[in-house]
């Protein structure tokens, strides 16, 4: 399938199993993140890099994408090796997700070594407090929310209500910097499609633009959660039929329709199209 201009789902694939990249995309994921961090044991880091390099050198990788790579944090002993892999495979990648993004120094270190777009994975209290600087970095293309690691860092439960303030800070900082809506964190339940959809729906209402997934079975429920309701879609179509050229403020069903309302209607239509199977 052809991914929409802004992906709604990013599916993690362990770097030790790069043959799953094609399967992840076939499952409907809009983008894949090959994981060199949490999904790979310390003893397997070198082997995982080699397997990924071998995959990109093989015919089966031709035309596959979009593929991102999550690398280990700048402070780890594995960062230098991950950076070397990125330098070698940059032409095959859509971008790089930096784990534990906490400062402009982290981003500068990565940006100095590779020209790929950067997705800053914010998963610590320090990272949340540095959101303004992270968003202002010239190479950051989007933010992603590491909810589980943030909860661990703050010694609190990984619960939606407790982490909502951090989520809203991400949304506001991204919007203020003119970045795309951030990507919400993982739902760890692998066999509860209703929960995945519920979490995605809450993320969409809060202003997030996509969701991180850890299993192919989560992709479709995530898209369903981001999909506008039938009522929202009908409303958006009526708005755009009334104002096809965005001209001036008009009245519909006793409500004023102006440019912000029209923009909201266009966003709903775009989200509907992105969620189509």
C-alpha positions as CSV (number, residue, x, y, z in Angstrom):
1,X,0.0,0.0,0.0
2,X,1.1,3.6,-0.4
3,X,1.6,5.4,2.9
4,X,-0.1,8.7,3.5
5,X,1.9,11.9,3.6
6,X,1.8,11.7,7.4
7,X,2.0,8.2,8.8
8,X,-0.5,7.2,11.5
9,X,1.3,4.0,12.6
10,X,4.9,3.3,13.2
11,X,5.6,-0.4,13.9
12,X,8.7,-1.5,15.7
13,X,10.7,-4.4,14.3
14,X,13.7,-5.8,16.1
15,X,17.0,-5.3,14.2
16,X,17.8,-8.9,14.8
17,X,14.8,-9.8,12.5
18,X,15.0,-7.4,9.6
19,X,13.1,-9.9,7.4
20,X,10.0,-8.8,9.3
21,X,10.2,-5.3,7.8
22,X,8.3,-6.3,4.7
23,X,5.7,-8.2,6.8
24,X,5.2,-5.2,8.9
25,X,4.5,-3.0,5.9
26,X,2.2,-5.7,4.5
27,X,0.3,-5.7,7.7
28,X,-0.7,-2.1,6.9
29,X,1.9,-0.1,9.0
30,X,2.5,3.3,7.5
31,X,6.1,3.1,8.5
32,X,8.5,0.8,10.2
33,X,11.1,1.5,13.0
34,X,13.9,-1.0,13.1
35,X,14.9,-1.1,16.7
36,X,18.5,-1.3,17.8
37,X,17.7,-0.2,21.3
38,X,15.2,-2.0,23.7
39,X,14.5,-4.9,21.4
40,X,18.1,-5.9,21.2
41,X,20.0,-7.4,24.1
42,X,23.4,-5.9,24.9
43,X,25.2,-9.0,23.8
44,X,23.4,-8.9,20.4
45,X,24.0,-5.2,19.4
46,X,26.9,-5.9,17.0
47,X,25.1,-8.8,15.4
48,X,21.9,-6.8,15.0
49,X,23.7,-4.1,13.1
50,X,25.3,-6.6,10.8
51,X,22.0,-8.3,10.1
52,X,20.4,-5.0,9.2
53,X,23.3,-4.1,6.9
54,X,23.1,-7.5,5.3
55,X,19.4,-7.0,4.8
56,X,19.8,-3.7,3.0
57,X,22.5,-5.3,0.8
58,X,20.1,-8.0,-0.3
59,X,17.6,-7.9,-3.2
60,X,14.6,-8.3,-0.9
61,X,15.1,-4.8,0.5
62,X,14.7,-3.2,-2.9
63,X,12.0,-0.5,-2.9
64,X,11.0,-1.2,0.7
65,X,10.0,1.6,3.0
66,X,9.6,3.9,4.7
67,X,12.0,2.6,7.3
68,X,13.4,4.4,10.3
69,X,16.0,3.1,12.8
70,X,15.8,3.6,16.5
71,X,19.3,3.9,17.8
72,X,20.7,3.8,21.3
73,X,21.1,7.0,23.4
74,X,24.1,9.2,22.8
75,X,25.4,8.4,26.3
76,X,25.6,4.7,25.7
77,X,28.6,2.6,24.5
78,X,26.5,1.5,21.5
79,X,25.9,4.9,20.0
80,X,29.1,5.2,18.0
81,X,28.4,1.8,16.3
82,X,24.8,2.7,15.6
83,X,26.0,6.0,14.0
84,X,28.4,4.2,11.8
85,X,25.6,2.0,10.5
86,X,23.4,5.1,9.8
87,X,26.2,6.6,7.8
88,X,26.5,3.5,5.7
89,X,22.8,3.0,5.2
90,X,21.5,6.6,5.1
91,X,20.3,6.4,1.5
92,X,18.0,3.5,2.5
93,X,16.4,5.2,5.5
94,X,13.6,7.6,6.0
95,X,15.2,8.9,9.2
96,X,16.5,8.1,12.7
97,X,14.7,7.9,16.0
98,X,17.0,8.9,18.9
99,X,16.3,7.1,22.1
100,X,16.4,9.2,25.4
101,X,16.5,12.5,23.6
102,X,17.1,15.0,26.4
103,X,19.1,17.9,25.1
104,X,20.2,19.9,22.1
105,X,23.7,18.5,22.8
106,X,22.3,15.0,22.1
107,X,20.8,16.1,18.9
108,X,23.9,18.1,17.8
109,X,26.0,14.9,18.4
110,X,23.7,12.9,16.1
111,X,23.3,15.6,13.5
112,X,27.0,16.1,13.2
113,X,27.4,12.4,12.1
114,X,24.5,11.9,9.8
115,X,22.1,14.1,7.7
116,X,19.0,12.0,8.2
117,X,15.8,13.6,9.6
118,X,15.6,13.1,13.4
119,X,12.6,11.8,15.4
120,X,13.3,12.8,19.0
121,X,12.0,10.1,21.4
122,X,11.2,11.9,24.6
123,X,11.0,9.4,27.5
124,X,12.4,11.1,30.6
125,X,11.5,14.0,32.9
126,X,14.6,15.9,31.7
127,X,13.5,15.4,28.1
128,X,10.0,16.8,28.9
129,X,11.5,19.8,30.6
130,X,13.7,20.4,27.5
131,X,10.9,20.2,24.9
132,X,11.2,23.8,23.8
133,X,14.9,23.3,22.9
134,X,14.3,19.9,21.3
135,X,11.5,21.2,19.1
136,X,13.7,24.2,18.0
137,X,16.5,22.0,16.7
138,X,16.8,22.4,13.0
139,X,17.0,18.6,12.3
140,X,14.1,17.4,14.5
141,X,11.3,16.4,12.2
142,X,8.9,15.0,14.8
143,X,8.5,14.1,18.5
144,X,7.6,10.7,19.8
145,X,6.4,9.9,23.4
146,X,8.1,7.2,25.4
147,X,5.4,6.8,28.0
148,X,6.7,3.7,29.8
149,X,10.2,5.0,30.3
150,X,8.9,8.4,31.4
151,X,6.7,6.7,34.0
152,X,9.6,4.6,35.2
153,X,11.8,7.8,35.4
154,X,9.2,9.5,37.5
155,X,8.3,6.4,39.6
156,X,4.7,6.7,38.7
157,X,2.2,4.4,37.0
158,X,2.1,4.3,33.2
159,X,-1.5,5.5,33.2
160,X,-3.2,7.9,30.7
161,X,-4.4,10.3,33.4
162,X,-1.1,10.6,35.1
163,X,0.9,11.2,32.0
164,X,-1.6,13.5,30.3
165,X,0.2,16.7,31.4
166,X,3.4,15.4,29.7
167,X,1.4,14.5,26.6
168,X,-0.1,17.9,26.3
169,X,3.2,19.6,26.7
170,X,4.5,17.6,23.8
171,X,1.5,18.6,21.7
172,X,1.8,22.3,22.6
173,X,5.5,22.5,22.0
174,X,5.3,20.7,18.7
175,X,2.5,23.0,17.5
176,X,4.4,26.1,18.7
177,X,7.5,25.0,16.7
178,X,5.5,24.2,13.6
179,X,6.3,20.5,13.8
180,X,3.9,17.7,12.8
181,X,1.7,16.4,15.6
182,X,3.8,14.1,17.9
183,X,3.6,10.3,17.9
184,X,2.0,8.7,21.0
185,X,3.5,5.8,22.9
186,X,3.1,2.1,22.9
187,X,0.1,0.1,24.2
188,X,1.6,-3.1,25.6
189,X,-1.4,-5.3,25.3
190,X,-0.9,-7.6,22.3
191,X,-4.3,-9.2,22.2
192,X,-6.7,-6.4,23.1
193,X,-7.6,-4.6,19.9
194,X,-10.3,-2.6,21.6
195,X,-7.7,-1.1,24.1
196,X,-5.4,-0.2,21.2
197,X,-8.2,1.6,19.4
198,X,-9.2,3.3,22.6
199,X,-5.7,4.5,23.3
200,X,-5.3,5.7,19.7
201,X,-8.7,7.6,19.9
202,X,-7.6,9.3,23.1
203,X,-4.3,10.2,21.5
204,X,-6.1,11.7,18.5
205,X,-8.4,13.8,20.7
206,X,-5.4,15.1,22.6
207,X,-3.7,16.2,19.4
208,X,-1.3,13.4,18.6
209,X,-0.9,12.5,14.9
210,X,0.3,8.8,15.1
211,X,0.9,5.9,17.4
212,X,3.9,3.6,18.1
213,X,3.0,-0.1,17.7
214,X,4.8,-3.2,18.8
215,X,2.9,-5.9,17.0
216,X,1.3,-6.1,13.5
217,X,-2.1,-6.9,15.1
218,X,-2.1,-3.4,16.7
219,X,-1.9,-1.6,13.3
220,X,-5.5,-1.8,12.2
221,X,-6.9,-1.0,15.6
222,X,-4.6,2.0,15.8
223,X,-5.9,3.3,12.5
224,X,-9.5,2.7,13.6
225,X,-8.8,4.8,16.7
226,X,-7.5,7.7,14.6
227,X,-10.3,7.4,12.1
228,X,-13.0,10.2,12.3
229,X,-16.5,9.1,13.3
230,X,-19.2,9.0,10.7
231,X,-20.7,12.2,12.2
232,X,-17.4,14.0,12.1
233,X,-16.8,13.0,8.5
234,X,-20.3,14.1,7.4
235,X,-19.8,17.4,9.2
236,X,-16.5,18.0,7.4
237,X,-17.9,17.2,4.0
238,X,-20.7,19.7,4.6
239,X,-18.3,22.4,5.7
240,X,-16.1,21.9,2.6
241,X,-19.1,21.8,0.3
242,X,-20.2,25.1,1.8
243,X,-16.8,26.8,1.5
244,X,-14.9,25.0,-1.4
245,X,-12.6,28.0,-1.9
246,X,-12.1,29.0,1.8
247,X,-13.8,32.4,1.1
248,X,-14.9,34.4,4.1
249,X,-17.0,33.5,7.1
250,X,-20.4,31.8,6.6
251,X,-23.1,30.4,8.7
252,X,-24.1,26.7,8.9
253,X,-26.7,25.2,11.3
254,X,-26.5,28.3,13.5
255,X,-22.7,28.2,13.8
256,X,-20.1,30.5,12.2
257,X,-17.8,28.8,9.7
258,X,-14.5,30.6,9.3
259,X,-10.9,29.6,8.4
260,X,-10.1,27.6,11.6
261,X,-13.3,25.6,11.2
262,X,-12.5,25.0,7.5
263,X,-9.0,23.9,8.5
264,X,-10.5,21.4,11.0
265,X,-12.7,20.0,8.3
266,X,-9.8,19.5,5.9
267,X,-7.9,17.8,8.7
268,X,-10.8,15.4,9.3
269,X,-11.0,14.5,5.6
270,X,-7.2,13.9,5.5
271,X,-7.3,11.7,8.5
272,X,-10.2,9.7,7.0
273,X,-8.2,9.1,3.8
274,X,-5.1,8.2,5.8
275,X,-7.0,5.6,7.8
276,X,-8.5,3.9,4.7
277,X,-7.2,0.3,4.3
